[in-house]
């Protein structure tokens, strides 16, 4: 079977456009397919979720010890289904002086979905504390390097 040259050009161009469209999503921190967590408790799953968030947002992590006063602290509870998809984000404590940080943290959580699938738990609910610097970089309490 002979394939028409214009068809090859169009299909190659389409493949290139699809690849280019997907690249910005990965660069902006949108999660890829979830892995599977072997955690048997919510506490253990919290570590898996934190590692996943650090992997997705590697360029947004504050490296080293945080300064004595961070810009904002956000405490949230995340509920996931068995596939690791975010079902609900409940803000427990938000910085009233920085509502933009609250909105950004919520957005980052949703874009990091799906998280590692908590298959042994049949879903998961965990609490995490986001420590956000003035630069917008953050550490999660589960993986923090501490403060100066």
N, C-alpha and C positions, 0 to 999 in steps of 0.2 A: 504494500500500500504506500503510495507516494503522498507526502504531506506538503501542502501548499506553503511556500515561503512566507507570504503575508500572515498566515496562521501562526507560524513559528515566531515571527516578530511580535505579533500581538500577544501571544501567550507568554513569551519571555518578558515583555514589558509589564504585563499584568503581575507576573510572579515577582518582579523587582519592586513594583509599587506595593504589593502586599507585604513584602519583607521590610520596606522602608516604613510602612505604616506601623508595623509591629515594633520596630526598633525604638521609637520614642517612648512607647509605653514601658518597655523594659528599663530604659534610661531614667524614667521618672519614678521608678520604684513600684510599678504595678507587679503584683506577685504572679509567678508562673504557676504551673500545676503543683498542687500540694504534695508533700511527702506524708508518710504515715508515722504518727507518734506511737511509741511503745509505752507511754506513760500510763501508770495505773492509778494515779491520784491527781487531783486538780493542782496540787503544789508542784508535782513533777511536770505536769503539762505546761504550767506557767513558764518553766525554763525553756521548753521546746518552742513555745510561742515567742518568747523573747529572742531566742537565737534566730528564729525565722525573721522577725522584724529587723534585727540587726543585719541579716543577710540581704533583705530586700532594700533597706535604706542605709547601706554601708557608707555612703557619702554624707549622710546626715547625722552620724553618730559623733558625739563629743568625745574626743580621744583624751585619755588621761583623767586626772582628778578634777572634779568640778570646782569652780570657785566657791568660797564660803556662802555667798548669796546667789542662788540661781534666780533667773528671771521669772519662771513660773513652775508651779507644781500642779499636775493634773492626776487625779486618782480616778480610775475608771474600772468598771466591771464589764467584761466581755463575755457574751454567750455565743457559743458555736454549735453548729449541728455536727453530726457524726462525720461529715465530709470535710470539716474544718472551715466551713463558710460562716462568716459573721452573721448572726441572727439579730443580735441586739447589742448596743453599746450604752451602758448606763453611766453617766457622769456622777461620781460620788462626791468629788471635791474639785472645784474649778477656780482658776484665778480670776477674781472679779476685775482686776486691773488689766487683764490681758485676754479679753474674750476671743481675740483672733487666734490665740494659742489653743484654746479649747476647740475651736472649729477645725484648726489644722490637725490636731491630734486625732479627732474623730475621723477626719478625711484619711489620714495615714492608716488608721486601723482598717477602715473599709477597703482601701486600695491594697492592703497587704493580704487580703482574703483571696484565695483560701489559705488558711494556716495549715500546719501539719494536721492531718486527719486524726482526731482522738478516737480511734476505732475501739480501743479497749474500754473507753469510758462511755461510748455511745453518744458523744457530745461533750462539751466542757463549758464550765463557767469559772473564770478566774479574775482576780483583781490585780491590776498593775499600776505602778506609780511612774509617771513620766516626769523626769527632771529636765526642764528646758532652759537652755542658756539664751542670753540676749541675741546671739547669732542665729538662733533657730535650731541649732543642733541639740541633740538630746541624749540622755542615757535612761535606760529603764532600771528601776530599782532591782529587779532580778539579776541584772548583769552590771550594776554600777561599779565604777572603779573608786568610789568614795569621793570625799571632798577635801580640799586643802584646809 
